[in-house]
Amino acid sequence: MSSPSAAHSLDVGHTLDHGPFSTLQKIVVTMAALSIILDGFDGQLIGFAIPVIMKEWGLQRSAFAPAVASGLLGMAVGSMFAGYVADRLGRRMVVIGSVLLFGGTTIGIGFSHDITTITLLRFIAGLGIGGVLPSASTLSAEFAPLRYRTLAVTATIVSYPLGGMLAGLFAAWILPTLGWRAMFWIGGTLPILYALLLLVKLPESPRYMSRNEAHWPRLRALLNRMERPVDPHTRFSDSVEQASEQRAAGLSSLFRDGQARDTLAVWIGFFMVMFASYTAFSWLPSMLTAEGLPVSIASTGLTFYNLGGVIGALGFAWAISRFGSRWPLMLAAAGAAASALTLKGVNFQENAAVLMLGLGVHGFFVNSVQAPMYALCAYIYTTRIRATGTAAALSFGRLGAILSSFTGAAIITSSGANGYLNLLGVAMICAFVALASVKRHIIR
């Protein structure tokens, strides 16, 4: 006869991986995605504001490089710190705290009267913006069944360029009427209101709660709401992950058990693709205005870039679920490099429509690499180190983003559009090589 503990034991990992995708699970993935929409919205506002503030304050483009860099440095620190805390204290409060932080400091930027203040506030906002991405993507990965995981994580991450696209539409409307200060005030108020909703409605990850018996009462209640009824005496395990979780989580664990090559390859891939994407997020409107295009067209260019990114990431997420990640990611990296270099032959002022289309195609391919790479991290690493692994890769990638804050301004000033597009093309060629080096790609 079975013992009581054996009779009431549930493997949470197996239940989540192979069970239904319940309404509550879909709601959690949607809530995680909405937090990243606001993340991308607030994170990209500075790119739209720079040309306007330059004119109002009579400053050169290079004066804003420290403000851009400080925000990206904050994102790098926030990503790493948030991943560490999320693996130890849970994903839920990290997401909520991060949204509150970047919302409040974004409001503060609207009251700034000098570059130093903007630089400081951008760093603090970056801590929150960086903290949301790894925590929200991990939450999505741990709520979604295995067969939907790549699509769920990618749909969550693709919300960042979707937020940027909405920011472009918002900026095109707000800047001419209410000015850049109102843009930051409104942009910061929205995430604060959403954080209050998350505080009431967002549950903790079941896989995280299964590791600590103190969380089991909440876990039982959550599973009942997720159409997986359990009795009050159920005990929990996660055998899918346990075999590889005997060692302590931390950065060193990312290089054990044959994972060193994949860890380094993913880090380099993130570095290159984030260098390329943040060169666009931070400096594309400035590059287009430097080429003689009006601010409204420059804002539209980044909107097309983000729109292409949303479509590309979702399309390639489907392709990865059908064919695995190796060839789709390598194809996307090659397409990103080719599209950037092809744009060098376009006369921006005479062929604005072709330029917008080309920027959309380039954004399509760049984000088709970047967004699914979060799903690749979720696949490579186990539950105990998943947030740490994702955050470490993202933090290393942020170094590429930080580098872009200085090189973008310098290249636009010295070499114009041709140098800018060469920079994007070379970065994506390097990303292609890194992705080709990954051993443990997502299988079909």
C-alpha positions in Angstrom: 0.0 0.0 0.0 1.3 3.5 -0.9 2.4 5.8 1.9 0.3 9.0 2.4 3.2 11.1 1.0 3.5 9.0 -2.1 -0.3 9.0 -2.6 -0.4 12.8 -2.6 2.7 13.7 -4.5 2.6 15.9 -7.7 5.3 16.6 -10.2 4.7 20.3 -10.9 7.1 20.4 -13.8 5.5 17.5 -15.6 2.0 18.8 -14.9 2.9 22.2 -16.3 4.9 20.9 -19.3 2.3 18.5 -20.5 -1.0 19.8 -19.2 -3.5 22.2 -20.7 -2.8 25.9 -21.3 -5.5 27.2 -19.0 -7.2 30.6 -19.1 -5.2 31.7 -16.0 -1.9 30.7 -17.5 -2.8 32.7 -20.6 -3.7 35.7 -18.5 -0.4 35.5 -16.7 1.6 35.4 -20.0 -0.5 38.4 -21.2 0.2 40.3 -17.9 3.9 39.6 -18.3 3.7 40.8 -21.9 1.9 44.0 -20.9 4.7 44.8 -18.4 7.2 44.6 -21.2 5.1 46.7 -23.5 5.3 49.5 -20.9 9.0 48.6 -20.5 9.6 49.2 -24.2 7.4 52.3 -24.2 9.3 54.1 -21.5 12.7 52.7 -22.5 12.5 54.2 -26.0 11.0 57.6 -25.1 14.5 59.2 -24.8 15.2 58.4 -28.5 12.3 60.5 -29.6 13.0 63.3 -27.1 16.7 63.8 -28.0 16.1 65.8 -31.3 13.6 68.1 -29.6 15.7 68.7 -26.5 18.8 69.3 -28.6 16.9 72.2 -30.3 15.3 73.5 -27.1 18.5 73.5 -25.1 20.9 74.3 -27.9 23.0 71.2 -27.3 25.0 68.9 -29.6 24.1 65.3 -30.3 27.2 64.0 -28.4 26.0 65.7 -25.2 23.3 63.1 -24.9 25.6 60.1 -25.2 26.1 59.9 -21.4 22.3 60.1 -20.8 21.7 57.3 -23.2 24.6 55.2 -21.8 23.5 55.7 -18.2 20.1 54.3 -19.0 21.6 51.3 -20.7 24.1 50.8 -17.8 21.2 50.8 -15.4 19.4 48.2 -17.6 22.5 45.9 -17.4 22.8 46.2 -13.6 19.0 45.9 -13.2 18.9 42.7 -15.4 21.6 41.0 -13.4 20.4 42.0 -10.0 16.8 41.2 -10.8 17.7 37.7 -12.1 19.6 37.0 -8.9 16.8 38.1 -6.7 14.1 36.4 -8.8 15.8 33.0 -8.5 15.9 33.4 -4.7 12.8 35.5 -3.7 10.5 34.9 -6.6 9.6 36.4 -10.0 6.4 38.3 -9.0 7.7 41.1 -6.7 10.7 41.7 -9.0 8.4 42.4 -11.9 6.1 44.6 -9.8 9.0 46.5 -8.2 10.8 47.0 -11.5 7.6 48.5 -13.2 7.1 50.9 -10.3 10.8 52.0 -10.4 10.9 52.9 -14.1 7.5 54.5 -14.0 8.4 56.8 -11.1 11.7 57.9 -12.5 10.3 58.4 -16.0 7.9 61.0 -14.5 11.0 62.6 -12.9 12.7 63.0 -16.3 9.9 65.3 -17.3 10.9 67.7 -14.6 14.6 67.8 -15.6 16.3 71.0 -16.6 19.8 69.7 -17.4 21.6 66.7 -18.9 23.1 65.7 -15.5 19.6 65.2 -14.0 18.4 63.3 -17.0 21.5 61.1 -16.9 21.0 60.2 -13.2 17.3 59.5 -13.6 17.9 57.4 -16.8 20.2 55.2 -14.8 17.6 54.6 -12.1 14.9 54.1 -14.6 17.2 51.6 -16.4 17.4 49.5 -13.2 13.7 49.0 -13.5 13.5 48.6 -17.2 16.3 46.0 -17.1 14.7 44.2 -14.2 11.4 43.5 -16.0 12.7 41.6 -19.1 14.4 38.6 -17.5 11.8 38.3 -14.7 8.7 38.6 -16.9 10.2 36.3 -19.6 11.0 33.7 -16.9 7.5 34.0 -15.5 6.1 33.3 -19.0 8.4 30.3 -19.5 7.4 28.8 -16.2 3.6 29.2 -16.7 3.4 28.0 -20.3 3.2 24.3 -21.3 6.2 23.0 -23.1 4.6 22.9 -26.5 3.7 26.6 -26.3 6.7 27.8 -24.4 8.8 29.2 -27.3 5.7 31.1 -28.6 4.8 32.4 -25.1 8.2 33.6 -24.3 8.7 35.2 -27.7 5.3 36.9 -27.5 6.3 38.3 -24.2 9.7 39.6 -25.3 8.3 40.9 -28.7 6.2 43.2 -26.5 9.4 45.4 -26.1 9.4 46.6 -29.8 5.6 46.7 -29.6 6.0 49.2 -26.8 8.5 51.1 -28.8 6.1 51.2 -31.8 3.4 52.6 -29.5 5.9 55.1 -28.1 6.6 56.3 -31.7 2.9 56.8 -32.4 2.5 58.5 -29.0 5.6 60.7 -29.5 4.4 61.8 -33.0 1.1 62.9 -31.4 2.4 64.4 -28.0 5.6 66.1 -29.0 4.1 68.7 -31.4 1.1 69.4 -29.1 2.2 69.0 -25.4 6.0 68.8 -25.7 8.6 66.4 -24.4 8.0 66.9 -20.7 4.4 65.8 -21.0 5.5 62.8 -23.0 7.6 61.6 -20.0 4.9 62.5 -17.4 2.2 60.5 -19.2 4.7 57.7 -20.0 5.6 57.3 -16.4 2.1 57.4 -15.0 0.9 54.4 -17.0 3.3 51.8 -15.6 2.7 53.0 -12.0 -1.0 52.4 -12.5 -0.3 49.0 -14.0 2.0 48.0 -11.2 -0.9 48.4 -8.8 -2.9 46.0 -10.9 -0.1 43.5 -10.9 0.2 43.7 -7.1 -3.4 42.6 -6.9 -3.6 40.1 -9.8 -0.2 38.6 -10.7 0.5 35.2 -9.1 3.9 33.7 -8.4 5.5 31.0 -10.6 4.3 27.5 -9.7 7.7 26.0 -10.4 9.4 28.5 -8.1 6.9 27.8 -5.3 7.3 24.0 -5.6 10.9 24.4 -4.3 9.9 25.7 -0.9 7.3 23.9 1.3 6.3 27.3 2.9 4.8 28.3 -0.5 2.8 25.0 -0.9 -0.5 26.3 0.4 -0.5 29.1 -2.2 0.7 26.7 -4.8 -2.3 24.3 -4.1 -4.7 27.2 -4.5 -3.0 28.4 -7.7 -3.1 24.9 -9.3 -6.8 24.6 -8.5 -7.3 27.9 -10.3 -5.2 26.6 -13.3 -7.6 23.6 -13.8 -5.3 21.2 -12.1 -7.2 20.3 -8.9 -5.1 19.0 -5.9 -6.1 18.1 -2.4 -4.9 19.9 0.8 -2.3 17.2 1.6 -0.5 17.2 -1.8 3.3 17.5 -1.7 5.2 18.8 -4.7 8.4 18.1 -6.6 9.8 19.1 -10.0 11.7 16.0 -11.2 12.2 17.5 -14.7 14.6 19.9 -13.2 15.9 18.2 -10.0 18.6 16.1 -11.6 20.6 19.1 -12.7 19.8 21.3 -9.6 22.1 19.7 -7.0 24.7 22.6 -7.2 24.1 26.1 -6.0 22.7 28.6 -8.5 25.1 31.4 -9.5 27.2 32.6 -12.4 29.6 29.7 -12.1 26.7 27.3 -12.6 26.3 28.7 -16.1 29.7 27.2 -17.1 29.3 23.7 -15.6 28.1 20.5 -17.1 29.2 21.3 -20.6 27.3 24.6 -20.7 30.3 26.9 -21.1 30.3 27.0 -24.9 26.6 27.7 -25.1 26.8 30.3 -22.3 29.6 32.2 -24.1 27.9 31.9 -27.5 24.6 33.2 -26.2 26.3 36.1 -24.4 28.1 37.2 -27.6 24.9 36.8 -29.6 23.0 39.0 -27.2 25.9 41.5 -27.2 25.8 41.9 -31.0 22.1 41.9 -31.5 21.5 44.4 -28.6 24.3 46.6 -30.0 22.4 46.7 -33.3 18.9 47.1 -31.8 19.9 49.8 -29.4 21.8 51.7 -32.0 18.4 51.9 -33.7 16.3 52.6 -30.5 18.6 55.4 -29.3 19.9 57.0 -32.5 17.8 56.1 -35.5 15.6 59.3 -35.2 18.8 61.4 -34.8 20.4 59.7 -37.8 17.4 60.4 -40.0 17.1 64.1 -38.9 20.9 64.5 -39.5 20.2 63.3 -43.1 17.7 66.2 -43.5 14.4 64.4 -42.7 11.8 66.1 -40.5 11.3 64.9 -36.9 7.9 63.4 -37.8 9.4 61.2 -40.5 12.3 60.3 -38.2 9.8 59.1 -35.5 7.9 57.2 -38.2 11.1 55.4 -39.2 11.6 53.9 -35.7 7.9 53.0 -35.6 8.3 51.0 -38.8 11.5 49.4 -37.4 9.5 48.3 -34.3 6.5 47.2 -36.3 8.7 44.9 -38.4 10.3 43.6 -35.2 6.9 42.5 -33.8 5.9 40.7 -37.0 9.3 39.1 -37.4 9.6 37.8 -33.8 6.1 36.2 -33.8 6.7 34.7 -37.3 10.1 33.2 -36.3 8.7 32.0 -33.0 6.3 29.9 -35.1 9.2 28.7 -37.3 11.2 27.7 -34.3 8.4 25.7 -32.8 8.2 23.8 -36.2 11.9 23.5 -37.1 13.9 24.2 -34.0 16.0 27.3 -33.4 19.3 26.8 -35.2 18.4 27.6 -38.8 15.6 30.1 -38.2 17.9 32.2 -36.0 20.9 32.0 -38.4 18.6 33.0 -41.3 17.3 36.0 -39.4 20.8 37.2 -38.5 21.9 36.9 -42.1 18.7 38.8 -43.2 19.4 41.6 -40.7 22.9 42.1 -42.0 21.9 42.0 -45.6 19.0 44.4 -45.1 21.1 47.0 -43.3 23.8 46.9 -46.0 21.2 47.1 -48.8 19.7 50.3 -47.3 23.0 52.1 -48.2 21.8 52.3 -51.8 18.6 54.2 -50.9 18.3 58.0 -51.3 16.5 58.9 -48.0 15.0 62.2 -49.1 13.8 61.0 -52.5 12.6 57.6 -51.5 11.0 58.0 -48.0 8.5 55.1 -48.6 11.3 52.7 -49.6 13.3 53.8 -46.6 10.4 53.1 -44.3 9.9 49.7 -45.8 13.6 48.9 -45.6 13.7 49.9 -41.9 10.7 47.7 -41.3 12.5 44.7 -43.0 15.6 45.3 -41.0 13.6 45.5 -37.7 11.8 42.3 -38.8 15.1 40.4 -39.0 16.9 41.9 -36.0 14.0 41.2 -33.6 13.5 37.8 -35.1 17.0 37.1 -33.6 16.7 38.9 -30.3 13.2 37.9 -29.0 13.6 34.1 -29.6 17.0 34.2 -27.9 15.1 34.6 -24.5 13.3 31.3 -25.3 16.7 29.8 -26.2 18.0 30.8 -22.7 14.9 29.2 -21.1 15.6 26.0 -23.0 19.3 25.9 -22.2 19.0 26.5 -18.4 17.1 24.7 -15.7 14.6 26.3 -13.2 17.1 27.1 -10.4 19.4 29.0 -12.7 17.0 30.0 -15.5 16.4 33.6 -14.4 20.1 33.9 -13.5 21.1 32.5 -16.9 18.7 34.7 -18.8 19.7 37.8 -16.8 23.4 37.1 -17.2 23.1 36.9 -21.0 20.9 40.0 -21.0 23.4 41.9 -18.9 26.3 41.0 -21.2 24.1 42.1 -24.1 23.5 45.4 -22.3 27.2 46.1 -22.6 26.7 46.1 -26.4 23.8 48.4 -25.9 26.0 50.7 -23.8 28.7 50.7 -26.4 26.0 51.7 -29.0 25.2 54.9 -27.0 28.7 56.3 -27.8 29.4 54.7 -31.2 26.0 55.6 -32.6 26.5 59.3 -32.0 30.1 59.2 -33.2 29.4 57.3 -36.4 26.5 59.6 -37.3 28.6 62.6 -36.8 31.7 61.3 -38.7 30.2 59.0 -41.4 26.5 59.7 -41.6 24.0 57.1 -42.8 26.5 54.9 -44.6 28.7 54.4 -41.5 25.6 53.9 -39.4 24.3 51.1 -41.7 27.7 49.5 -42.0 27.8 49.3 -38.2 24.4 47.5 -38.1 25.4 45.1 -40.8 28.7 44.1 -39.2 27.1 43.6 -35.8 24.5 41.1 -37.2 27.2 39.2 -39.1 29.0 38.7 -35.8 25.6 37.6 -34.2 25.3 35.0 -37.0 28.7 33.5 -36.1 27.8 33.4 -32.4 24.5 31.6 -33.0 26.1 29.1 -35.3 28.4 28.2 -32.3 25.5 27.2 -30.0 25.4 23.5 -29.4 22.1 23.1 -27.6 19.6 24.8 -29.8 15.8 24.3 -29.3 14.8 21.1 -31.0 11.8 20.7 -33.2 
